[in-house]
Structures are given as C-alpha cells and as structure tokens.
Amino acid sequence: MSAAHQPLPKKNGHGGGYEKQDVGFRFAMVFISALLLAVVVVLVFLVWFYRVIVPPRQPSTPTPAAQQRPLPPAPVLQVNPAVDMQKFRQREEQKASSYGWVDEKGGIAHVPIQRAMEIVVQRGLPQWQPPKATQEKRQ
C-alpha cells in the first residue's frame, strides 16, 4: 500500500483519518428545513419593514395642464415629424434605387444599389493608392 491510502494513526482516541459514517438523513432534513424557515421569516420581516418605512403612495390625478404635452419653444420647424420622416425615407429610397448625376461636370453619377453590387462583383474593388507618407516609409 502506498502512503496516500494508509489511515492516519490514532490520536487521543480518534483514528482512521476519515469519517466512518455519513451525516444522518434526519439531521440533514432538519437543518435544511430550519434554513428554509429562516429564509421565509427574514423575507416576511423585510416585507413588513418595507411597508412600515415607505409610506403608501396616494394616487394623484394629473391636472389638465399636465396632461397636455408642452410644445417646444418657437420656432416649430416640423408640424408633423412622422410624416416628415416618411417623406424623407421615400426620397432616400428613390435616390438609392435610381440613376442620376452627383456631379455631371466631374462625371460622377449614382446608380441603384443592386446595380452597384453587380458592378463590384464583375470588376472587383478598385485598388487605392496609399498616401505618399506611407509609400515613403516603405522604401
């Protein structure tokens, strides 16, 4: 036998170095029940204590002035923001799905997103020249 598996020598009438029996079932159940009962008692006490410390709220009815939503200070630029947002989205959607000039003199046009993706798939992305400062560091 190795030293790790040998029981410890007896000291003061105790011996073996390990427990020879398990904790009793009855003791474990009493301990768990007492613990649960203590948790419930503390919970009930805290609920009672909270009600004593924090006074109950009185429901208040808002005044007619408080019920009306105040308008922002003048000038009111948007009469109906929801309609304005809807119109804005329609304009942006129309721009994103149509052809047109961004800078006609410079030869810059915008194309629909689907068509732009097809062009990128066919031609690939353009190779960008790195800034001059980056080129000088490499040499």
SEVOLUM-875653 format. One line per field, with one value per residue: residue in one letter; x, z, y negated of N, C-alpha, C, CB in turn. Coordinates in Angstrom, 2 decimals, m for minus. Glycine has a CB too. Layout:
BEGIN
res A, ...
n_c1 X, ...
n_c3 Z, ...
n_c2 Y, ...
ca_c1 X, ...
ca_c3 Z, ...
ca_c2 Y, ...
c_c1 X, ...
c_c3 Z, ...
c_c2 Y, ...
cb_c1 X, ...
cb_c3 Z, ...
cb_c2 Y, ...
This chain:
BEGIN
res M, S, A, A, H, Q, P, L, P, K, K, N, G, H, G, G, G, Y, E, K, Q, D, V, G, F, R, F, A, M, V, F, I, S, A, L, L, L, A, V, V, V, V, L, V, F, L, V, W, F, Y, R, V, I, V, P, P, R, Q, P, S, T, P, T, P, A, A, Q, Q, R, P, L, P, P, A, P, V, L, Q, V, N, P, A, V, D, M, Q, K, F, R, Q, R, E, E, Q, K, A, S, S, Y, G, W, V, D, E, K, G, G, I, A, H, V, P, I, Q, R, A, M, E, I, V, V, Q, R, G, L, P, Q, W, Q, P, P, K, A, T, Q, E, K, R, Q
n_c1 0.83, 0.40, 1.58, m0.35, m2.81, m2.99, m4.50, m4.55, m2.57, m3.90, m4.99, m5.48, m7.68, m9.13, m9.32, m8.21, m8.57, m10.53, m14.06, m16.24, m18.88, m21.82, m23.48, m26.41, m29.65, m31.97, m30.90, m29.89, m32.25, m33.64, m31.90, m31.94, m34.67, m34.86, m33.21, m34.64, m36.97, m35.90, m35.17, m37.70, m38.85, m37.15, m37.69, m40.44, m40.24, m38.72, m40.49, m42.58, m41.14, m40.40, m42.91, m43.54, m41.55, m41.58, m43.95, m47.33, m48.20, m50.18, m52.64, m52.49, m54.31, m53.59, m53.31, m55.23, m53.47, m51.07, m51.62, m51.60, m49.29, m46.42, m45.41, m42.35, m40.04, m40.49, m38.88, m41.27, m40.33, m41.10, m44.19, m45.48, m43.70, m43.65, m44.79, m42.97, m40.65, m41.41, m41.65, m38.98, m37.67, m38.84, m37.78, m35.05, m35.02, m35.88, m33.71, m31.70, m32.43, m32.30, m30.97, m28.71, m27.16, m24.42, m22.28, m22.24, m20.42, m18.00, m18.29, m19.44, m21.72, m24.71, m25.80, m28.30, m28.38, m28.38, m27.41, m24.90, m23.68, m23.57, m21.77, m19.44, m19.01, m18.45, m16.22, m14.59, m13.14, m11.74, m8.21, m6.69, m4.45, m1.94, m1.43, 1.08, 2.91, 2.93, 4.00, 6.62, 7.69, 7.91, 10.00
n_c3 0.00, m0.73, 0.77, 0.66, 0.88, 3.35, 6.55, 8.94, 11.92, 15.18, 17.35, 20.51, 20.94, 18.68, 15.35, 12.22, 10.23, 8.45, 7.88, 9.25, 8.97, 7.35, 7.33, 9.20, 7.81, 8.95, 10.44, 8.34, 6.96, 8.95, 9.32, 6.72, 6.58, 8.72, 7.74, 5.43, 6.70, 8.16, 6.05, 4.99, 7.22, 7.45, 4.97, 5.25, 7.38, 6.15, 4.17, 5.76, 7.17, 5.07, 4.31, 6.58, 6.69, 4.13, 3.07, 1.88, m1.50, m2.65, m5.06, m7.62, m9.49, m12.61, m13.50, m15.89, m17.32, m17.02, m18.39, m21.06, m23.66, m23.60, m26.03, m27.88, m27.61, m29.73, m32.93, m34.32, m36.26, m37.50, m38.34, m38.44, m37.47, m37.98, m40.54, m41.96, m41.63, m42.99, m45.61, m46.01, m45.91, m48.18, m50.21, m49.91, m50.45, m53.11, m54.24, m53.74, m55.41, m58.06, m61.11, m61.52, m61.62, m59.64, m59.79, m62.63, m64.33, m63.35, m63.96, m62.22, m61.13, m59.63, m58.97, m58.84, m55.86, m56.12, m58.74, m58.44, m56.74, m58.47, m60.38, m58.84, m58.29, m60.87, m61.76, m59.55, m56.58, m56.72, m56.79, m54.35, m54.10, m51.67, m49.18, m49.77, m47.66, m46.50, m48.57, m48.69, m46.27, m46.67, m48.44
n_c2 1.18, m2.25, m5.34, m7.28, m6.03, m4.92, m4.78, m7.47, m7.61, m6.70, m9.26, m10.51, m8.84, m9.14, m8.09, m6.80, m8.86, m9.52, m9.87, m7.55, m7.18, m8.48, m11.72, m11.90, m11.25, m12.34, m14.50, m16.10, m16.78, m18.21, m20.35, m21.57, m22.22, m24.02, m26.04, m26.90, m27.80, m29.93, m31.64, m32.25, m33.56, m35.80, m37.01, m37.65, m39.43, m41.50, m42.41, m43.39, m45.37, m47.07, m48.07, m49.51, m51.46, m52.78, m54.97, m54.44, m55.17, m57.86, m57.85, m60.16, m62.51, m63.78, m67.22, m69.16, m70.80, m69.48, m67.19, m67.90, m67.90, m69.79, m72.19, m72.54, m75.33, m78.24, m78.59, m76.38, m73.88, m71.55, m70.41, m67.96, m65.46, m62.66, m62.31, m63.85, m62.29, m59.98, m60.96, m61.73, m59.22, m58.03, m59.68, m59.11, m56.35, m56.40, m57.73, m55.84, m53.81, m54.56, m56.02, m58.75, m62.05, m63.00, m64.74, m66.23, m67.57, m66.60, m63.98, m62.14, m59.83, m58.49, m55.17, m52.54, m50.55, m47.72, m47.42, m48.60, m46.74, m44.53, m45.51, m45.74, m43.05, m42.10, m43.70, m43.97, m45.47, m48.76, m49.41, m51.20, m53.88, m54.08, m56.66, m59.22, m59.51, m57.00, m55.48, m56.48, m55.59, m52.86, m52.52
ca_c1 0.00, 1.14, 1.37, m1.55, m4.01, m2.95, m5.19, m3.70, m2.50, m4.89, m4.54, m6.48, m8.86, m9.71, m8.40, m8.65, m8.32, m11.68, m15.31, m16.68, m20.31, m22.34, m24.36, m27.73, m30.68, m32.85, m30.19, m29.81, m33.58, m33.95, m31.06, m32.47, m35.97, m34.60, m32.66, m35.76, m37.83, m35.21, m35.28, m39.08, m39.04, m36.45, m38.43, m41.66, m39.82, m38.31, m41.69, m43.23, m40.29, m40.51, m44.21, m43.51, m40.63, m42.01, m45.40, m48.03, m48.40, m51.54, m52.78, m52.80, m54.85, m52.87, m54.10, m55.37, m52.27, m50.03, m51.99, m51.23, m47.86, m45.98, m44.69, m41.01, m40.04, m40.56, m39.81, m41.61, m39.92, m41.81, m45.57, m45.77, m42.42, m43.83, m44.98, m41.68, m39.74, m41.87, m41.25, m37.53, m37.32, m39.22, m36.78, m33.78, m35.24, m35.91, m32.33, m30.90, m32.85, m32.40, m29.75, m28.71, m25.86, m23.96, m21.51, m22.26, m19.17, m16.92, m18.58, m19.78, m23.15, m25.10, m26.53, m29.02, m27.52, m28.24, m26.53, m23.55, m23.13, m23.25, m20.54, m18.32, m18.76, m17.84, m14.94, m13.81, m12.95, m10.58, m7.02, m6.44, m3.05, m1.75, m0.94, 2.52, 3.69, 3.06, 4.91, 7.98, 8.16, 8.19, 11.23
ca_c3 0.00, m0.73, 1.96, 0.48, 1.18, 4.70, 7.51, 9.87, 13.22, 16.16, 18.31, 21.52, 20.79, 17.35, 14.43, 10.88, 9.32, 7.58, 8.58, 9.06, 8.68, 6.72, 8.15, 9.26, 6.95, 9.78, 10.74, 7.11, 6.68, 9.96, 9.01, 5.50, 6.94, 9.55, 6.85, 4.63, 7.60, 8.45, 4.86, 4.92, 8.30, 7.08, 3.87, 5.80, 8.15, 5.24, 3.53, 6.80, 7.45, 3.92, 4.38, 7.69, 6.37, 2.93, 3.15, 0.64, m2.42, m2.91, m6.50, m7.91, m10.83, m13.22, m13.87, m17.34, m17.90, m17.04, m19.37, m22.38, m23.92, m23.94, m27.29, m27.73, m27.87, m31.14, m33.99, m34.52, m37.64, m38.04, m37.89, m38.24, m37.67, m38.53, m41.98, m42.50, m41.68, m44.05, m46.87, m46.09, m46.26, m49.57, m51.07, m49.83, m51.16, m54.54, m54.62, m53.68, m56.42, m59.37, m61.69, m61.52, m61.54, m58.42, m60.34, m64.06, m64.91, m62.93, m64.45, m61.08, m61.13, m58.66, m59.58, m57.83, m55.02, m56.71, m59.91, m57.93, m56.25, m59.64, m60.97, m57.96, m58.49, m62.20, m61.91, m58.32, m55.96, m57.27, m55.94, m53.90, m53.86, m50.30, m49.09, m50.05, m46.44, m46.31, m49.60, m48.34, m45.16, m47.14, m49.24
ca_c2 0.00, m3.50, m6.16, m8.10, m5.27, m4.38, m5.63, m8.19, m6.92, m7.15, m10.27, m10.84, m8.01, m9.30, m7.42, m6.48, m9.95, m9.74, m9.58, m6.17, m7.17, m9.68, m12.53, m11.27, m11.81, m13.15, m15.75, m16.90, m17.31, m19.22, m21.51, m22.22, m22.80, m25.21, m27.06, m27.42, m28.55, m31.18, m32.47, m32.73, m34.52, m37.02, m37.60, m38.25, m40.60, m42.57, m42.96, m44.20, m46.52, m47.97, m48.74, m50.46, m52.55, m53.50, m55.22, m54.10, m56.29, m58.27, m58.08, m61.56, m62.75, m64.90, m68.39, m69.27, m71.40, m68.46, m66.18, m68.38, m67.84, m71.14, m72.33, m73.11, m76.78, m78.63, m78.27, m74.98, m73.65, m70.40, m70.33, m66.55, m64.77, m61.32, m62.46, m64.31, m61.14, m59.10, m61.59, m61.63, m57.83, m57.81, m60.35, m58.36, m55.09, m56.72, m58.04, m54.62, m52.83, m55.19, m56.58, m60.21, m62.68, m63.65, m65.86, m65.96, m68.05, m65.70, m62.63, m61.27, m59.50, m57.45, m54.07, m51.77, m49.73, m46.38, m47.52, m48.86, m45.47, m43.72, m46.06, m45.36, m41.62, m41.93, m44.39, m43.96, m46.78, m49.46, m49.45, m52.56, m54.21, m54.52, m58.03, m59.37, m59.31, m55.56, m54.99, m56.86, m54.77, m51.51, m52.47
c_c1 0.87, 0.77, 0.08, m2.82, m4.02, m3.69, m4.18, m3.64, m3.50, m4.25, m5.70, m7.77, m9.55, m8.78, m9.00, m8.40, m9.44, m12.93, m15.77, m18.17, m20.73, m23.16, m25.74, m28.75, m31.58, m32.19, m30.16, m31.17, m33.97, m33.16, m31.60, m33.81, m35.78, m34.06, m33.76, m36.71, m37.21, m35.30, m36.69, m39.34, m38.37, m37.19, m39.70, m41.31, m39.45, m39.51, m42.42, m42.45, m40.37, m41.83, m44.27, m42.68, m41.13, m43.52, m46.07, m48.25, m49.89, m51.67, m53.21, m53.33, m54.12, m53.81, m54.23, m54.13, m51.14, m50.34, m51.61, m49.73, m47.39, m45.20, m43.30, m41.06, m39.99, m39.15, m40.04, m41.35, m40.66, m43.22, m45.93, m44.50, m42.58, m43.98, m43.67, m40.70, m40.13, m41.47, m39.74, m37.09, m37.69, m38.21, m35.47, m33.90, m35.25, m34.50, m31.48, m31.28, m32.99, m31.03, m29.85, m27.29, m25.62, m23.21, m21.37, m20.96, m18.00, m17.13, m18.90, m21.29, m23.44, m25.96, m27.28, m28.07, m27.31, m27.29, m25.09, m22.91, m22.76, m21.95, m19.32, m17.99, m18.05, m16.42, m14.03, m13.69, m11.72, m9.42, m6.72, m4.95, m2.90, m1.23, 0.58, 3.37, 3.90, 4.03, 6.35, 8.53, 8.55, 9.54, 12.46
c_c3 0.00, 0.50, 1.85, 0.90, 2.58, 5.64, 8.45, 11.21, 14.21, 17.11, 19.25, 21.33, 19.46, 16.37, 13.06, 9.90, 8.34, 8.35, 8.26, 8.78, 8.06, 7.73, 8.09, 8.41, 7.75, 10.09, 9.51, 6.80, 7.68, 9.66, 7.80, 5.80, 7.76, 8.69, 5.99, 5.49, 7.95, 7.26, 4.76, 6.00, 7.96, 5.95, 4.37, 6.60, 7.24, 4.55, 4.53, 7.05, 6.32, 3.97, 5.51, 7.31, 5.21, 3.01, 1.83, m0.22, m2.57, m4.42, m6.74, m9.33, m11.42, m13.59, m15.38, m18.01, m18.00, m18.08, m20.78, m22.52, m24.33, m25.26, m27.04, m28.03, m29.37, m31.70, m34.08, m36.00, m38.28, m37.47, m37.57, m38.50, m38.29, m40.04, m42.63, m42.63, m42.80, m45.41, m47.08, m46.52, m47.71, m50.52, m51.08, m50.57, m52.66, m55.04, m54.70, m54.76, m57.81, m59.83, m61.62, m61.41, m60.15, m58.82, m61.83, m64.72, m64.56, m63.38, m63.33, m61.06, m59.99, m59.39, m58.48, m57.09, m55.63, m57.89, m59.47, m57.41, m57.41, m60.28, m60.14, m58.13, m59.82, m62.23, m60.69, m57.76, m56.55, m56.27, m55.60, m53.68, m52.40, m50.27, m49.29, m48.83, m46.19, m47.33, m49.25, m47.24, m45.63, m47.85, m48.40
c_c2 m1.24, m4.32, m6.97, m7.37, m4.70, m5.32, m6.29, m7.45, m7.52, m8.15, m10.55, m10.03, m8.16, m8.60, m7.25, m7.59, m10.21, m9.38, m8.18, m6.08, m8.49, m10.48, m11.89, m12.00, m12.75, m14.50, m16.66, m17.53, m18.39, m20.49, m22.28, m22.88, m24.06, m26.35, m27.69, m28.25, m29.90, m32.14, m33.06, m33.78, m35.84, m37.74, m38.30, m39.49, m41.76, m43.20, m43.85, m45.48, m47.54, m48.75, m49.75, m51.68, m53.40, m53.72, m54.86, m55.35, m56.58, m58.50, m59.53, m61.67, m63.94, m66.03, m68.46, m69.88, m70.36, m67.38, m66.62, m68.34, m69.23, m71.15, m72.89, m74.61, m77.07, m78.76, m76.76, m74.69, m72.48, m70.38, m68.89, m65.74, m63.38, m61.37, m62.92, m63.16, m60.20, m59.67, m61.51, m60.24, m57.51, m58.45, m59.57, m57.02, m55.32, m57.01, m56.77, m53.61, m53.45, m55.68, m58.10, m60.74, m63.25, m64.91, m65.60, m66.41, m67.13, m64.27, m61.65, m61.09, m58.54, m56.43, m53.34, m50.82, m48.35, m46.40, m47.77, m47.58, m44.55, m44.19, m45.68, m43.90, m41.40, m42.48, m44.27, m45.37, m47.45, m49.41, m50.89, m52.74, m54.65, m55.96, m58.09, m59.12, m57.82, m54.98, m55.31, m56.01, m53.39, m51.44, m52.61
cb_c1 m0.94, 0.87, 2.56, m1.66, m4.17, m1.50, m6.22, m4.21, m1.08, m5.46, m4.06, m6.80, m9.80, m9.90, m8.00, m10.09, m7.07, m11.57, m16.39, m16.33, m21.13, m23.20, m24.39, m28.21, m31.52, m33.20, m28.76, m29.35, m34.62, m33.62, m29.62, m32.63, m36.83, m33.61, m31.57, m36.52, m38.10, m33.74, m34.94, m40.07, m38.50, m34.99, m38.79, m42.42, m38.63, m37.34, m42.63, m43.37, m38.83, m40.42, m45.32, m42.94, m39.26, m41.61, m45.68, m49.39, m47.78, m51.92, m53.82, m51.55, m56.41, m52.10, m53.46, m56.59, m51.81, m49.87, m53.48, m51.77, m47.54, m45.11, m45.48, m39.99, m38.85, m41.34, m39.30, m43.10, m38.44, m41.07, m46.53, m46.93, m41.70, m45.04, m46.13, m41.09, m39.72, m43.39, m41.69, m36.89, m38.03, m40.63, m36.54, m33.39, m36.55, m36.84, m31.72, m31.05, m34.18, m33.41, m29.54, m29.57, m25.73, m23.07, m20.09, m23.45, m18.88, m16.78, m17.40, m19.27, m23.60, m25.87, m25.56, m30.18, m28.10, m29.60, m27.01, m23.59, m24.14, m24.39, m20.65, m18.65, m20.08, m18.68, m15.18, m12.42, m12.80, m10.93, m5.81, m7.23, m2.56, m0.78, m1.31, 2.82, 2.99, 1.69, 4.55, 8.04, 7.09, 7.09, 11.23
cb_c3 1.19, m2.02, 2.18, m0.96, 0.19, 5.18, 8.31, 10.08, 13.80, 16.96, 17.58, 21.47, 21.85, 16.97, 14.96, 10.89, 8.58, 6.25, 8.21, 10.28, 9.96, 5.50, 7.66, 10.68, 6.30, 11.09, 11.21, 5.92, 6.69, 11.39, 8.76, 4.36, 7.71, 10.69, 5.95, 3.96, 8.88, 8.80, 3.58, 5.07, 9.63, 6.67, 2.84, 6.69, 9.05, 4.21, 3.02, 8.11, 7.66, 2.60, 4.56, 8.96, 6.04, 1.63, 3.50, 0.95, m3.80, m2.11, m7.12, m7.72, m10.78, m14.45, m13.31, m17.68, m17.06, m15.66, m19.30, m22.63, m25.03, m22.82, m28.26, m28.66, m27.16, m31.32, m35.33, m34.11, m37.70, m37.72, m38.95, m39.18, m36.36, m37.90, m42.29, m41.60, m40.33, m43.98, m46.91, m44.75, m45.31, m49.84, m50.58, m48.36, m50.72, m54.82, m53.63, m52.32, m56.00, m59.34, m63.16, m60.38, m62.59, m57.56, m59.63, m64.73, m64.42, m61.43, m65.25, m59.72, m62.49, m57.43, m60.35, m58.47, m53.62, m57.14, m60.85, m56.82, m55.32, m60.65, m61.09, m56.49, m58.45, m63.26, m62.20, m58.55, m54.43, m57.61, m56.65, m52.60, m54.85, m49.55, m47.73, m50.60, m45.23, m46.43, m50.96, m47.95, m44.08, m48.08, m50.28
cb_c2 0.00, m4.30, m7.09, m8.54, m4.17, m4.17, m4.81, m9.64, m7.00, m5.95, m11.57, m12.32, m8.31, m10.81, m6.10, m6.15, m9.70, m8.91, m10.60, m5.35, m6.88, m9.33, m14.03, m11.19, m10.70, m12.40, m15.45, m16.02, m16.18, m18.70, m21.07, m21.19, m21.79, m24.87, m26.45, m26.27, m27.74, m30.92, m31.65, m31.55, m33.97, m36.71, m36.53, m37.23, m40.24, m42.02, m41.82, m43.40, m46.07, m47.17, m47.71, m49.79, m51.99, m52.74, m56.69, m53.42, m55.98, m59.57, m57.09, m62.47, m63.00, m64.42, m69.69, m70.12, m72.60, m67.83, m65.89, m69.81, m66.79, m71.72, m73.25, m72.40, m77.45, m79.95, m78.81, m74.66, m73.39, m69.08, m70.91, m66.08, m64.65, m60.63, m63.46, m65.41, m60.40, m58.90, m63.06, m61.99, m56.85, m58.36, m61.80, m58.11, m54.43, m57.93, m59.03, m53.98, m52.20, m56.36, m56.09, m60.75, m63.79, m62.70, m66.03, m66.65, m69.47, m65.74, m62.11, m61.85, m58.89, m58.07, m53.09, m50.97, m49.60, m45.84, m48.66, m49.93, m44.76, m43.76, m47.60, m45.67, m40.82, m42.61, m45.84, m43.36, m46.65, m50.93, m48.77, m52.88, m55.32, m53.59, m58.64, m60.76, m59.98, m54.87, m55.60, m58.31, m54.67, m51.03, m53.54
